[in-house]
Amino acid sequence: MRVEKPGYIGGAAGPTDRNHFRRIAKIVAKEGAIITTHDTPDVDGLGGAYALKRHLEKPGAPVDIVTGRTTHLTDPLVERLGMALKGWRDISASDARPLIVVDTGTPSLLTGCKKTDVLAVIDHHLVNNPPLEARMKIVRKAVAGCQIIASLIPAEAIDPEMALALAVGIAGDSEKLNDVDKDTLPLFERLAAICGEDKKTLDLLAYPPLGAHDLKVILDEMRYIRTEIYRDRLIAIGESCLENPAIMASMLRDMNVSVTAILCEVGSGQTADENVYKVSYRVRNQDAGQGVYASDIARETSRKCGMPENMLGGGHRDKAGAVVRGTYDRLVQIILETAKEAMDRALGQKV
């Protein structure tokens, strides 16, 4: 295994990143911190936040994990670790603790966040749109945010619970290690050894199975589905009242839908006939492998909806998120148009 220097287990972070992280740790040791991640967080965001909390929190300097709404798909990991999560309603407006943002650098994916002074962003998404402003940034290309966080914390400080959280986060964002780089597998194996769990157990925490009741609830919440075939590929767009529209988006992708966009209404728009929606995008793996990227569709959709530059969406090549505003019918048309343009760019000129 490649170990960059004694005391670390390798991964995506370098010496400069670790110097920044030591500065962050000194500040948090005195002032405490609030750690947050993107809306309806996944196991990568929560796993990274949990490991950071355990490492950074000191007596008299409390650290809280504060999130938007969570989905039951992360419940197995949260329950296994006894993870304490708070909502922004639980944080006083006078709370002066610095903010650390993990697994995103996109402002529009921090709905409900009350703080504007960001101490640090730790992220693996290399966004092209104007990112979240912060005093310090540790942003490296990696399969998962947990891959970066695992390589920032000294190896001797990673206990079994932290290792489990980080390994599950890596399994979650790498599709059970199906999408990895040269650093992912050795780092995952080291974390699995520290926590004493096998890959099957970690995969189940990252991807808990959906029972019949879960599937019924998800399908019953689906509304206004619109499908279209383009270039022999299926595009599906719909609305859901689920707390996490990503559940439905992932289900449709797994049913061989090439591009999926699921909208969830989260607020009122600027006029009486429009609303604000959170959108979860998914692109089938084989289409993403050909250059049809969910992150590109998310950002371009945001632009066409007139969202400000600091509110553009983003994410991975196969999954992304955005917040947009407009009428539902207009948004469907914009997403369809943008998905087709992405296919044309990746697959050749329009047929």
C-alpha positions in Angstrom: 0.0 0.0 0.0 1.2 3.5 -0.8 1.7 5.5 2.4 2.7 9.1 1.8 4.4 9.5 5.1 4.6 7.7 8.4 1.4 8.2 10.4 -1.1 8.4 7.5 -2.8 5.6 5.6 -2.6 7.2 2.1 -5.4 8.4 0.0 -6.2 11.7 -1.7 -4.8 14.4 0.7 -1.3 15.8 0.4 1.0 17.7 2.8 -0.6 21.1 2.1 -4.0 19.7 2.8 -2.8 18.2 6.1 -1.3 21.5 7.1 -4.7 23.1 6.5 -6.4 20.4 8.5 -4.1 20.9 11.5 -5.0 24.6 11.5 -8.7 23.6 11.3 -8.2 21.2 14.2 -6.6 23.9 16.4 -9.4 26.3 15.8 -12.1 23.7 16.5 -10.3 22.6 19.7 -10.8 26.1 21.0 -14.2 27.1 19.6 -16.0 23.8 18.7 -17.7 23.5 15.4 -20.8 22.7 13.4 -20.3 20.1 10.6 -22.8 20.0 7.8 -23.2 18.3 4.4 -25.5 18.4 1.4 -29.3 18.1 1.6 -30.7 14.6 2.3 -27.1 13.4 2.9 -25.8 10.0 1.8 -23.5 7.7 3.7 -20.4 9.5 2.3 -21.5 12.9 3.7 -22.6 11.4 7.1 -19.7 9.0 7.4 -17.2 11.8 6.8 -19.0 14.2 9.2 -19.0 11.5 11.9 -15.3 10.8 11.6 -14.5 14.5 11.7 -16.6 15.0 14.8 -15.0 12.2 16.7 -11.5 13.4 15.8 -12.0 17.2 16.3 -14.3 17.4 19.3 -12.5 18.2 22.6 -13.8 18.8 26.1 -15.4 22.3 26.3 -15.4 22.6 22.5 -18.5 20.7 21.3 -19.0 19.6 17.7 -22.5 19.0 16.3 -23.5 17.3 13.0 -26.3 19.4 11.5 -28.1 18.3 8.4 -31.2 18.9 6.4 -33.8 16.1 6.2 -32.3 12.6 6.1 -33.6 9.5 4.4 -34.2 6.1 5.9 -31.6 4.6 3.6 -28.9 6.0 5.9 -30.6 4.8 9.0 -28.6 1.5 9.3 -25.3 3.5 9.4 -26.7 6.1 11.8 -28.1 3.5 14.1 -25.0 1.3 14.0 -22.8 4.2 15.1 -25.3 5.9 17.4 -24.8 9.0 15.4 -26.4 12.1 16.9 -27.8 14.4 14.2 -29.4 17.9 14.6 -31.4 20.0 12.3 -30.9 23.7 11.7 -33.9 24.5 13.8 -31.9 23.2 16.7 -29.1 25.7 16.2 -29.5 29.1 17.8 -28.9 32.2 15.6 -26.4 33.3 18.2 -24.3 30.1 17.9 -20.8 31.4 16.9 -19.1 28.1 16.3 -17.4 27.9 12.9 -18.9 25.8 10.1 -17.2 22.9 8.3 -18.9 21.7 5.1 -18.2 18.2 3.9 -19.0 16.4 0.7 -20.2 19.4 -1.2 -19.1 22.9 -2.2 -22.4 23.9 -3.8 -24.3 26.6 -1.9 -27.7 25.6 -3.3 -27.4 22.1 -1.7 -27.2 23.6 1.8 -30.9 24.4 2.2 -31.6 25.7 5.7 -28.0 26.5 6.6 -28.0 29.6 8.9 -24.3 30.4 8.8 -22.4 32.3 6.2 -18.9 32.3 7.7 -17.5 29.0 6.6 -14.3 27.8 8.2 -13.6 25.0 5.8 -14.9 23.0 2.9 -13.7 19.4 2.5 -14.9 18.0 -0.7 -14.2 15.7 -3.7 -16.4 17.4 -6.2 -14.4 19.7 -8.6 -17.3 22.1 -9.4 -17.1 24.5 -12.3 -19.6 27.0 -11.0 -18.8 29.5 -8.3 -18.2 27.4 -5.2 -19.0 28.0 -1.6 -16.7 30.6 -0.1 -14.6 29.4 2.9 -11.5 30.4 4.9 -9.8 27.1 4.0 -10.5 24.5 1.3 -9.4 20.9 1.0 -10.9 20.0 -2.4 -9.3 17.0 -4.2 -10.6 14.8 -7.0 -11.4 11.5 -5.3 -14.1 8.7 -5.5 -15.5 9.8 -2.1 -15.3 12.6 0.4 -14.5 9.9 3.0 -11.4 9.0 1.0 -10.1 12.5 1.6 -11.1 12.7 5.3 -9.5 9.3 6.0 -6.2 10.6 4.6 -6.3 13.8 6.7 -6.6 12.1 10.1 -3.5 10.4 11.4 -3.7 6.6 11.2 -3.3 6.1 15.0 -6.3 8.4 15.6 -8.7 6.4 13.5 -10.6 4.1 15.8 -12.9 1.2 14.7 -16.1 3.4 14.6 -14.5 6.1 12.6 -13.0 3.5 10.2 -16.4 1.9 9.7 -18.0 5.3 8.9 -15.3 6.1 6.4 -15.3 2.7 4.8 -19.1 2.7 4.3 -18.9 6.2 2.8 -16.3 5.0 0.3 -18.5 1.9 -0.5 -21.5 4.2 -1.0 -19.9 6.7 -3.4 -17.9 4.0 -5.3 -21.0 1.8 -6.1 -19.6 -0.9 -3.8 -16.0 -0.4 -5.2 -17.2 -0.7 -8.8 -16.0 2.9 -9.6 -12.6 3.3 -8.0 -9.2 5.0 -8.6 -5.8 3.6 -7.7 -6.0 4.8 -4.1 -9.5 3.7 -3.3 -9.1 -0.1 -2.8 -6.0 -0.1 -0.5 -7.5 2.7 1.6 -10.8 0.8 1.9 -9.0 -2.4 2.9 -7.0 -0.6 5.6 -10.2 0.9 7.0 -12.0 -2.5 6.9 -9.1 -4.0 8.8 -9.3 -1.3 11.5 -13.1 -1.7 12.0 -12.9 -5.5 11.7 -15.8 -5.8 9.2 -15.9 -7.6 5.9 -16.9 -6.0 2.6 -20.4 -7.6 2.5 -21.3 -6.0 5.9 -20.0 -2.6 4.8 -21.8 -2.8 1.4 -25.1 -3.6 3.2 -24.6 -0.5 5.4 -24.0 1.6 2.3 -26.8 0.0 0.3 -29.5 -1.4 2.6 -32.1 -3.5 0.8 -35.5 -2.0 0.1 -38.4 -4.2 1.3 -41.8 -4.5 -0.3 -43.2 -1.8 2.0 -40.4 0.6 1.2 -40.9 0.1 -2.5 -44.7 0.6 -2.2 -44.2 3.9 -0.3 -41.7 5.1 -2.9 -43.9 4.2 -5.9 -47.0 5.6 -4.3 -45.3 9.0 -4.0 -44.4 9.2 -7.7 -46.5 11.8 -9.6 -46.7 13.3 -13.0 -44.2 10.9 -14.6 -43.0 12.0 -18.1 -41.0 9.6 -20.2 -39.4 10.0 -23.6 -37.1 7.9 -25.8 -34.2 9.7 -27.4 -31.3 8.1 -29.3 -32.8 4.7 -28.2 -32.4 5.8 -24.6 -35.1 6.4 -22.0 -35.4 9.7 -20.2 -37.8 9.8 -17.2 -38.8 12.9 -15.2 -41.3 13.0 -12.4 -42.2 14.6 -9.1 -42.2 13.0 -5.7 -43.2 14.1 -2.2 -40.5 11.8 -0.7 -38.1 13.4 1.8 -35.3 12.4 -0.6 -36.1 12.3 -4.3 -32.8 10.6 -4.9 -34.4 7.3 -3.8 -36.8 7.3 -6.7 -34.1 8.6 -9.1 -31.8 5.7 -8.1 -34.6 3.2 -8.5 -35.4 4.3 -12.0 -31.7 4.3 -13.0 -31.5 0.7 -11.7 -34.5 -0.1 -14.0 -32.3 0.8 -17.0 -33.5 4.4 -17.4 -30.6 6.4 -19.1 -31.4 9.8 -17.6 -33.7 10.4 -14.6 -34.7 13.6 -12.9 -37.0 13.6 -9.8 -38.3 16.9 -8.5 -39.4 17.6 -5.0 -41.2 20.9 -4.1 -39.3 22.7 -1.3 -40.7 26.3 -1.5 -42.6 29.0 -3.3 -41.2 30.8 -6.3 -41.1 34.5 -7.2 -44.5 34.4 -8.8 -47.8 32.8 -7.9 -47.5 30.0 -10.5 -44.0 28.9 -9.9 -42.3 26.9 -7.1 -38.8 26.0 -5.9 -37.8 22.4 -6.4 -34.9 20.2 -5.4 -34.0 17.9 -8.3 -32.1 14.7 -8.1 -30.5 13.5 -11.3 -29.2 10.1 -12.2 -27.5 8.8 -15.3 -27.1 5.1 -16.0 -23.5 3.9 -15.5 -23.0 2.9 -19.2 -24.2 6.3 -20.4 -22.1 8.1 -17.9 -19.2 6.0 -19.2 -19.9 7.4 -22.7 -19.8 11.0 -21.4 -23.4 11.8 -20.5 -22.8 13.4 -17.1 -25.4 14.1 -14.5 -23.3 17.0 -13.1 -23.4 18.7 -16.5 -27.2 18.3 -16.8 -27.7 19.6 -13.3 -25.6 22.7 -13.9 -27.0 23.5 -17.3 -30.6 23.1 -16.0 -29.9 25.5 -13.2 -28.5 28.1 -15.7 -31.5 27.8 -18.0 -33.9 28.3 -15.1 -32.2 31.6 -14.3 -30.6 30.5 -11.0 -27.8 32.8 -9.8 -24.2 31.7 -10.4 -23.7 30.8 -6.8 -26.7 28.5 -6.9 -25.9 26.2 -9.7 -26.2 22.4 -9.2 -23.5 19.8 -9.5 -22.3 16.4 -8.4 -20.9 13.3 -10.0 -20.9 12.0 -13.5 -23.7 9.5 -12.6 -25.6 11.4 -9.9 -26.1 15.1 -9.1 -28.4 17.5 -7.5 -29.7 21.1 -8.0 -32.3 23.5 -6.7 -34.3 25.2 -9.4 -37.4 27.4 -9.7 -40.2 27.7 -12.2 -43.5 26.0 -13.1 -43.4 22.2 -13.1 -44.2 21.9 -16.8 -41.6 24.4 -17.8 -38.9 22.7 -15.7 -39.8 19.3 -17.3 -39.2 20.9 -20.7 -35.9 22.4 -19.7 -34.6 19.1 -18.2 -35.7 17.1 -21.3 -34.0 19.6 -23.6 -30.8 19.6 -21.5 -30.6 15.8 -21.2 -30.9 15.5 -25.0 -28.2 18.1 -25.5 -25.9 16.2 -23.2 -26.6 13.0 -25.2 -25.8 14.8 -28.4 -22.5 16.2 -27.1 -21.4 12.8 -25.8 -22.7 10.5 -28.5 -22.2 12.7 -31.6 -24.4 15.1 -33.6 -28.1 15.1 -33.3 -29.8 12.2 -35.3 
